[in-house]
Amino acid sequence: MSDPRSPGPGRLLLRATRVVLPVMIALVGVALIVIGQTTGGATGTKGTSSTVAATGVGLIIAGIIVWMISWMYRMSVDSNREREAEEAAREYFDRHGHWPGESSP
């Protein structure tokens, strides 16, 4: 069985999805805000620049949401691993009368 932390194509894709994607979405949002503000501010022609800036704010929020969903998923997976380890320790205790890692009485 290979180490799940080892570098590889799957690990790079996972990192890109967890970190790079939300950062890139937020950076595009920042760029749109800057573009919207430099093309006339909130009083641009027919509100076009304010729409561009508002779209940038929306993209920053979307980037934060993508990052948070990824973070919550990782927390859920880690919680399941901890729960499984605790269950295995309890089964060991039931069979042997002591916790794993402790010396037997």
C-alpha positions in Angstrom: 0.0 0.0 0.0 1.4 3.4 -1.0 1.7 6.4 1.3 -1.4 8.7 0.8 0.9 11.7 1.3 3.3 10.7 -1.5 3.4 13.0 -4.5 1.7 11.8 -7.6 -0.8 12.9 -10.2 -3.8 12.2 -8.0 -2.2 14.1 -5.1 -1.5 17.1 -7.4 -5.0 17.1 -8.6 -6.3 17.0 -5.1 -4.1 19.9 -4.0 -5.2 21.9 -7.1 -8.8 21.3 -6.2 -8.4 22.1 -2.5 -6.1 25.1 -2.7 -5.3 26.4 -6.3 -8.9 26.4 -7.5 -10.3 28.7 -4.7 -7.3 30.9 -4.9 -7.6 31.3 -8.6 -11.3 32.1 -8.4 -10.6 34.7 -5.7 -7.8 36.3 -7.8 -10.0 36.6 -10.8 -12.5 38.3 -8.5 -9.9 40.7 -7.2 -8.9 41.5 -10.8 -12.5 42.2 -11.8 -12.9 44.5 -8.8 -9.8 46.4 -9.9 -10.9 46.5 -13.5 -14.4 47.7 -12.4 -12.9 50.5 -10.3 -10.4 51.7 -12.8 -12.9 52.0 -15.6 -15.0 54.7 -14.0 -15.8 53.5 -10.5 -19.4 53.3 -9.4 -20.4 56.0 -11.8 -19.3 54.3 -15.0 -21.3 54.3 -18.2 -24.6 52.7 -17.6 -23.3 50.9 -14.5 -21.0 48.5 -16.4 -18.0 49.1 -14.2 -20.0 48.6 -11.0 -21.4 45.4 -12.4 -17.9 44.1 -13.1 -16.8 45.0 -9.6 -19.9 43.3 -8.1 -19.1 40.2 -10.2 -15.6 40.3 -8.7 -17.0 40.4 -5.2 -19.2 37.4 -6.1 -16.2 35.5 -7.3 -14.3 36.2 -4.1 -17.2 34.8 -2.1 -17.4 31.8 -4.5 -13.7 31.1 -3.9 -14.2 31.2 -0.2 -17.2 28.9 -0.4 -15.2 26.4 -2.6 -12.4 26.4 0.0 -14.9 26.0 2.9 -16.6 23.0 1.3 -13.3 21.3 0.8 -12.3 22.1 4.4 -15.6 20.7 5.8 -15.2 17.5 3.7 -11.7 17.0 5.0 -13.0 17.5 8.6 -15.7 14.9 7.9 -13.2 12.3 6.5 -10.8 12.9 9.5 -13.7 12.5 11.9 -14.7 9.2 10.3 -11.0 7.9 10.6 -10.9 8.8 14.3 -14.3 7.1 14.9 -13.0 3.9 13.1 -9.8 4.0 15.2 -11.8 4.4 18.4 -14.1 1.5 17.4 -11.1 -0.7 16.7 -9.6 0.2 20.1 -12.8 -0.7 21.8 -13.0 -4.1 20.1 -9.4 -4.8 21.1 -10.3 -3.9 24.7 -13.3 -6.3 24.6 -11.1 -9.1 23.3 -8.0 -8.6 25.5 -9.2 -6.7 28.6 -6.9 -3.8 28.1 -6.4 -0.9 25.7 -4.0 -1.2 22.8 -0.5 0.0 23.8 -1.0 -0.7 27.5 0.7 -3.6 29.2 -1.6 -6.5 30.0 -2.6 -6.9 33.7 
